[in-house]
Amino acid sequence: MRRALRLPTSLTLLAAGGLLLAAGGCSALFPELESRLHAPPPGQELHPPPPEDVRWLRVLSAQIPERTRDGRAWDPEVGGLPDPYVRVLVNDVELFRTAVQSDSLEPTWPGGPSGNFHVSPEDRLRVEVWESDPLVDKPIGLRDIGRPTDSQRAAGEIQVDLDAGGSLTLAFQPAHARVGLGLWYQLYSGSAFISRTAEGGPAERAGLRKGDEVLEIAGRPVRRMSVAEIRGTLDAVPRGGLVLVVKHATGATERIRVHAGPVYPLFERYGAVE
């Protein structure tokens, strides 16, 4: 008796998906592409300005006490220094933590993280410096910052004296901007669809929505444009804006002019922003 060949479930799903795409004549060329974002020129006025509930955060540096909280030397067995890292919390929930920096009383955590985070004016901040340990991590110094003051917001950084000695400096700046359209899209055979837009970005403000089919870009039908032409046109927006003809999920067709402008991408969705 001949036994039927069984494919792994993942391969079966992939094969089925390929058949469906082939049957529909619409095969994906790329999973997702992003319109280019770049740093704004120095001194450029941003419209809209950074939102009040988004701040750019990074732990800049710390001074670690020369002894532990209970007065012992650091790593007495090997004569080393502590391996500190920092947790930053908002309303007692961890927002982010740094990597561990080994053998340092003056860590700067050059690898970050750094980026735009949701922190409203009413939120309470807390910082915790910990020593990484193979068995159990130990606290080095803690401090409740509370609600940042107007002077701290204006200064762009917060100096913190830790409870067991030492200090920490936290960058607390208005959200850092990138300039562009703030949209992501997927290309298929002869068509393009908006896959997502940056919250509050130019594409969203202009009326573009996830699922919109892009029919024309700058007067050219998408079906007649190459991948390179589509990407190049969306990345190089002229001063007067870029006109897109889109078909919404409702079936309605609309001509939309979108201008490049500031986007304030959040760390949790888009990663680091310098």
Protein Blocks (a to p, Z undefined) as FASTA:
>chain_A
ZZdddddfklmmmmmmmmmmmmnopacfbfbdcdddddddehiacdddddfkbccdddfb
dcddfbdfkopaehklnopacdddddddeehiafbdcdddehiabdgklnopaddddddf
kbccddddddddfkbccdfbdcdebjadfklmmnopacdddfkgpjddddddddddddde
hpacdddehiacdfbdcehiaklmnopaehiacfbgghiafklpcfklmmmmmmmccfko
padddddfkopacddddddddddddfklnopaZZ
